[in-house]
Amino acid sequence: MSCRRTIEPAGRAADAPTDNRRMPHAVSLLRAARLASATKPFTARGGFKRERCEGCRLVPTHCMCALRPSVHTRAAVCLLMADIEPLKPTNTGWLIADAVADTFAFGWSRTQPDPALLALLDDPAWDPYVVFPGEYAAPERVVNTVEPHAAGHHGAIRRPLFILLDGTWSEARKMFSRSPYLNPMPVLSLAPAGASQYRLRRSRCGDHFCTSEVAARCLDLAGDEAAGTTLQAYLGVFTHHYLQAKNQLPVAWQGAAHRQLDEALARQRSGHLSSGPSAT
Ligand SMILES: [Zn+2]
């Protein structure tokens, strides 16, 4: 299964309409395809069991669809998702697809990778990196920086494409070690950072970042700092709405999480205006 929002061709993120709230994105399309292929209904563990908004997966009283940002990025994100990951309401790859127009999403397969994934990895428009801790890769594959303007054939500029393995830690390790089609790619190993802000799933190690946090750090490395900050603030808003809904408490619309998102969007807007439409 592969999904990408098909309304804009590749490289059109900066020109995309700012209101992208009604379009199904790559992860929602993958979720729909996964649900259609299911032999029994999926029941999320833990979370609430009430009706959910199709756009944001929250209960209607806590819907955050109106807050969906649209960030301008030079880089793109390719999510390789473990089997039921697109179905989990706590999945944060969804937030990346909400915000970053050039987000691709594929269900992972060891032996039958989606031809569209292979074509994407082979597309000279992109400069792909597998994002994973360097200690699990051969040293010669490991890089710690990103070339935002890699030169391709005939002087063309290649845009960074971050391949994120979206699943539990053990699923991600399996995807990393059993995907021969990823072996030619460099492995982007992120430097240790502070503790994860993600509070919706328990992690055995405190430095295990959730997928949207990893994407935000990758965007920073690619020079898309304003987009990274917005994505990080958007995770804060999602976390707030999710936990308030779970605890049957109202949304604090004027609270810290919303303020941080407003500030990040304002910074992004001013940066985009000053750098002009070429800031793709
Ligand atoms: Zn919603």
Residues whose N, C-alpha, C, O or C-beta is under 5 A from the ligand:
A	BS01	ZN	C53 G55 C56 C63 M64 C65
